[in-house]
Amino acid sequence: MKNAIAKATTPPHFPVSRTSDFSPHSVLTSVDSVQTGLASTVRSWAPATCGEFAQGAIDGRDFLVNAPIDLYSCATVKTASVPGIHLQNAKGFEKVQSVLKLLEVTHCSTVGHTVSLHSQVPRGKGMASSSADLAAALSAVAQAQGQQLSVTQFSRLIVQVEPSNHVHVPGIGLINHLTGEIHESLPAPRDLSVVVVDCGGEVDTMSFDRERARDVYRQHQPLIRTALSLVRKGLLLQDIVALSEGATMSASLSQKILYKPQLSELLKYSFACGALGINCAHSGTVIGLLHRTSDGLSRKLQEMLTTRFGDSVSVVGNHRIITGGCHGY
C-alpha cells in the first residue's frame, strides 16, 4: 500500500507504455459472434465518454485521460458474397469508411463483409461519438475476418483518421490522443456516475484550436501536473474524491481554451447538491456532474438543473463511469 500511495502522489510523469500488458485479443475477446447457417454475424459495442477526466500537455507531450460511460455505438458485421468491406449506412459515418479502407489495405482479406452502425451517442458534443464508431466497427470487422489486432494496432489505425479518445483501451486510458501512444491503462472507478449536461452548440474535433490549447498548457504546467497526479491517484487507489478534484481542476483550466458560460454555476450548485466535482469535454460542449452512484443523487442533480438553468442547458442522461474496451452481447 505504501508503494501504491507513493506512486500515485509523485509528480506526474508518463509511465513506460503498458501496451505489452494487452494480449492480441484484448479488444476482441468480448465481441459476440452468432452463427446463422453459412452466414456469420458479429456485433460489437464500444462506449462513448463524458469528455475526459484530464487533458493537457506536459513538457510538450499531449495527453488525455478518458472517461468512458455506459452509452454505446454498435457495429454489426455480416458475411457478404462480394469481397471487401462494405459500409451500408455510410452517410454520417465517413470516418468509419476511411478506417475500414485502411484496414483493407493493411490486413488484406478476400472475404466479403457488410457493416452497419447504430449509435446512441450525440454528435459534436465531445462524447467520443466518432471514436466509439471507429472502435466498434474495427473490432467487429477484425473478429469477423479472423484478424488479431492488438490495442496498439487499433490506436495506430484510428489516429490516421482523427484524434481519438481511444475508447477501445481496457480500463481508463491515459493516452496521447494525437499519436495513438498508450501511456497507461488505469482501473475504472467502481462507484462513480455522471450527469451529462450539454451546454449547447457543436464542436468539430478536427477544427479544435490546438495551438491555443498548447499555449495555455505551457503557461499552467504546475496545475496540469497536479490535476493529472490527482486523477491517477484517484484511479489507482479508488479515491473518487481525489479523482473528482483533479477532474475539476482540468475542466476549470479548459475554460481558458473553450469557454462554457455555465461551468462555474454548474460547479457551485452541483457541490451544493452533494456532487463530488465536475469534468468536461475539453474539445466539446458537455460538462459532467460527478457523483457517487451509491449516493443516488441523479434525480436531485437533474431537478437542480431544471430549476436553476432551465433551457440554457440540456441533460444527455445519468450514466455510470465504466471500463473502456469493446463489448459483445
Secondary structure, DSSP 8 states (H G I E B T S, - for coil): -HHHHHHHHS--------GGGS-TTTTTTT-EEEEETTEEEEEEEEEEEEEEEEEEEETTEEEEEEEEEEEEEEEEEEEESSSEEEETT-TT-HHHHHHHHHHHHHS----EEEEEEEE-S-SSSSS-HHHHHHHHHHHHHHHHTT----HHHHHHHHTTTS----TTSSBEEEE-TTT--EEEEE---SSEEEEEEE-SS---GGG--HHHHHHHHHHTHHHHHHHHHHHHHHHHTT-HHHHHHHHHHHHHHHTTTS--TTHHHHHHHHHHTT--EEEE-TTSSEEEEEEEGGGT-HHHHHHHHHHHHGGGSEEEEEEEB--BS-B--
